[in-house]
Amino acid sequence: MVKIVIDTNVFISSFFGGVPREIINLWKEGKVVLCLSQNIIEEYIEVMNRLGLKNTEEIQKLTKLFAEGYNSIFTSKTPDINIVGDDPDDNKFIECAVALDCKFIISGDKHLKGIKKYIDTIIMSPRDFIDFYNAENRV
């Protein structure tokens, strides 16, 4: 099963449909494993609250899935990596991917996408991931 880290911008964009929603649906359908850390979950929740999404039914479902560990793995310990110099807050996604031996980070963030690859983790846009996933899983 493919392990993925989803950047906050992609996660939040999923509420509005499009390709980010397709990626979240893959997770909900058990086709990919979502890799999470405390810092990532806290940022997801903080941005959802800031955008006024905190009381929606969809948010409640998602936080319940996180709490239950649904198709996800969680690390409480991540290495200290400082590779995203322009936006150091984005290092948490790489740290989580390294800690959980994750294959992909899915992001729309130019700082992360500019790195392209860190060790064995590929950083790609939502569209590139969906295209890759669909090509790999043709029946």
Residue pairs with C-beta under 8 A, 6 or more apart in sequence:
1 31
1 32
1 33
2 31
2 32
2 33
2 103
2 104
2 133
3 32
3 33
3 35
3 73
3 100
3 101
3 102
3 103
3 104
4 23
4 27
4 32
4 33
4 34
4 35
4 102
4 103
4 104
4 105
4 106
4 129
5 34
5 35
5 36
5 40
5 93
5 96
5 97
5 100
5 102
5 104
5 105
5 106
5 121
6 23
6 24
6 27
6 34
6 105
6 106
6 107
7 90
7 93
7 105
7 106
7 107
7 108
7 109
7 112
8 40
8 43
8 44
8 47
9 107
9 108
9 109
10 20
10 23
10 106
10 107
10 108
10 126
11 20
11 24
11 44
12 44
12 47
12 48
12 51
12 53
13 20
13 21
13 108
13 126
14 20
14 21
14 23
14 24
15 21
15 53
15 56
15 58
18 126
19 126
19 127
19 130
20 126
22 126
22 130
23 32
23 106
23 126
23 129
23 130
26 32
26 133
27 33
27 34
27 71
27 72
28 65
28 70
28 71
30 71
31 133
31 137
32 71
32 133
33 71
33 72
33 73
34 71
34 72
34 73
35 72
35 73
35 74
35 75
35 96
35 97
35 100
35 102
36 66
36 72
36 73
36 74
36 75
36 96
37 74
37 75
37 76
37 78
37 92
37 95
37 96
37 99
38 76
39 78
39 92
39 95
39 96
40 92
40 93
40 96
41 66
43 89
43 92
45 54
45 63
48 54
48 59
53 59
65 71
65 72
66 72
73 100
75 96
75 99
75 100
77 99
78 92
78 95
78 96
78 98
78 99
79 95
79 98
79 99
80 95
81 91
81 94
81 95
81 98
81 118
82 88
82 91
83 91
83 94
83 115
83 118
84 90
84 91
84 94
84 111
84 112
84 115
86 111
87 109
87 111
87 112
90 107
90 109
90 111
90 112
93 105
93 107
93 112
94 105
94 112
94 115
94 118
94 121
96 102
97 104
97 105
97 118
97 121
98 118
98 119
98 121
101 120
102 121
103 120
103 121
103 122
104 121
104 122
104 123
104 124
104 129
105 112
105 121
105 122
105 123
105 124
106 124
106 125
106 126
106 129
107 113
107 123
107 124
107 125
108 125
108 126
112 123
113 123
113 124
113 125
115 123
116 122
116 123
117 123
124 132
